[in-house]
Structure formats: C-alpha cells, structure tokens
Amino acid sequence: MNDPIIALKTQLDRQITHWTAAATRLQNLDDLASTTAWNSLEHYLGLSIRQYLMRVVEQLKHEAATLQVAFYSASSATDLLSLRRRLLAYRNRYLRVETTLDFYADAINTRTSTTMAEIMRACDTLAHRSMAQLLDPLGKTPPVVLAYLDKGLGASILKAGLRLWDGTSLNPVAAIKITRHNLLRPTALIHEAGHQVAHIVGWNEELAAALATSLANTPAGVAEAWSSWASEIAADAFAFAHTGYASVAALHDVVDGGPAVVFRHLPGDPHPISYLRVLLGVEMCRQCYGAGPWDGLALSWKQLYPLERAPAATESLLRASLPALSEIVEVTLRQPMRAFGGRPLVTLINPERVKPQMLLALEQQLGAALYSSMHWIWTEALRLLALTGLRMATQPERKLETLKQQEEWMRRLGGALQAA
C-alpha cells in the first residue's frame, strides 16, 4: 500500500472500531459487579449508582459515535491527523471512565456474603444518619452513602458532588472506605461523614479563620499550623459529638505507630501532628465530660511519647500548642458558625448524649432489648456505636462479648434495611 492517506485511514478505522466496541461493553454493569453484590445494596443506593454509571457510559458511547462520523467524512491528511488526535484523547477518556467504573465495582464487590452485606448496609446507615442530624435542621439534603471495605490503617472518603476520574460528571454518593481491622469499631465512618458535611456547609474555611483569629497571640507558627489543620479538626469534632470517647480511643489506636509516626510533621498535610491530635480528642472529653478514662489514655500517651523524643524542629510547635488545646476545643465545639446557621456544633449534635454515664444508663434501662429490638437499634444506632466503642475502650475483659454484640446489632440493622 503506497497511498499514505489510505494507510492512515486503515489504522484509524481499526482503532476507532476497537475503542467503540470497548465502550459498548462497559454498559453491561452486571459484568462489573456480581448480581448478588448489586442486590446487596439498598434499592435507592443501587439505583443512584447504576443511573450515574450508565450516564457516564452513554456519554462515552456518544463520543465514540462522533468519532465514527468524523472518520467517514475525513478525506484529507489534515482531517485524518486531526481525527487521530481526537482518537488519542478519546482513548485517555475511556481509561478514566474505566477507572470510575472499576472503583464502584470494587467497592460494591466487597459485599461478598450475607454477613458482609448486612454490616456494610449498617455502615451506610450510620454515616448517613450522622450527616442527617446536622444537615436536616439546616435544610440541606444528606447524600446517599456507599460504605466499602479495604485494607490499611485509616478510613477515607470520596465525597459526593466532586468530579470523578471521567471528568464530566459529579459523584452521586459519598463513598466511604472502612478498613477491615475497624469493621466492628467503625467510628471512622463518622469522621469521614464529617468531611462530607464540612464540605457541604463550608465549615472548614470558617473554622480555619476562627482558629487563626483565636490563636493570634500564641507563639509563632501555632495559629498557622492549627488553621491549616481545620478540615481534620472538624471531622474529628463531628465524630466526637456523635460517638464520644469511642472515637478518641479508636483514633489513638490508629495513629499509635511509634515516635516516627506520632511526631511526624509534614508541611501541607491537613492532619494535625498525631501527638497533638490525640490530646485534642482528650481535651474534648474533658471539657464535655470532666474526668474519665481518657485521662489514663493521655497519661499513657505522654509516657510513651515524651516530648524530648520529638524532632527538634517539631518540639517547639508541640510545646507551644499544648496550652492552646482548650481554646481550640472551645472554638471548634462551641463557637457559633455561619455554616451552622449561627449556632455552634454542640447545639446541632449534643455530645452530652454520648457521655459515658448516659450511654451506660441507656444500656441499663433497656437491657438486652437495646441490642435486639429493631425499634431501639434503628432509633439509637449512633449511640449504640458510641456505647460499644466505649465498652471496648474501657472494659477489655468484655471485649469478645462486646464485639459479638456489635456484629449482631449491625447485622440486624443491615438485614432489616434489606428486607425493607
């Protein structure tokens, strides 16, 4: 073949046909996740994800069709070279769509059994309920939640409303990763839900400004550091308000990774230095509940990690921050915020409801019904999470019993949702 235009057109014909067929195959969503996994989702959640993914695939197929039309009308070398550039861009677009679909496929397929599906549906509900308690009074709609299981130490969230890999559409659900080791202690779900809430109401920016102002008279670098950590402080406060000491103990166990981890300070990292982050949680407990088991946690923490072991460049920031913890908690929990309609966080989510004495009184009052009655499980799901987390943190002699109860009530909650 000596005609360069025909030669180029032949190559383009094959490639366009290939990528068009590949895009068409993506429309069969049952090839991505098993039917059992799709059916494990609550109806409204599965429908939201399916509709979103089908829109993404249909857009991709439409773009392939325009390539086909352009191919048949191309007649010159200039036309074909332009078409080739479009084809290469389309191929990259296909791969981004594929990444989006694979993310959801992997997330849905973690619901591998009846037990796992029930627990994950309970996680969906816990996270959604925590957001609704703050967003409903503000007249804002909490997004649908898809919880999924993955490896690692820490949870994470792919927020609803953000643009995904395909680059053309917005994520329809809040996709929250819960780690395997914390599956039956999922207070991190509520932390990640806090990130979603803060994004919706604009809390992060307002909290950052409030911290910078309130800490203006602290030593150099303190206000700047804490202001830069506002997004994680907000999420920690949200989790604390919903689950109390359980969230602090779980956070401690995740970040307790030795001096290199606990004292690590990375410029630009939105997470507070772990040494300070744990003590900030303890200060939240002290201000809301007085003395308690968190005092022992703080004592152990400081004994394990004396400040003398911190890197010299970080030690001064740590020491200067400790006296400011009380003010940081006051601002975070009790300062009225425009994001909350001029109210403080504790007005919308009262941490007194998960005070240890209140949780233990709830358990004593309701007895076994608290863990077996669907009325009480549905009504008190978040306080149940706080209660079982409290017991795991303070009653190690009952840890196996507590874990069993945690799994049983979460399965009941998830099973009832599927039946409904």
Disulfide bonds with the S-S distance in Angstrom:
none
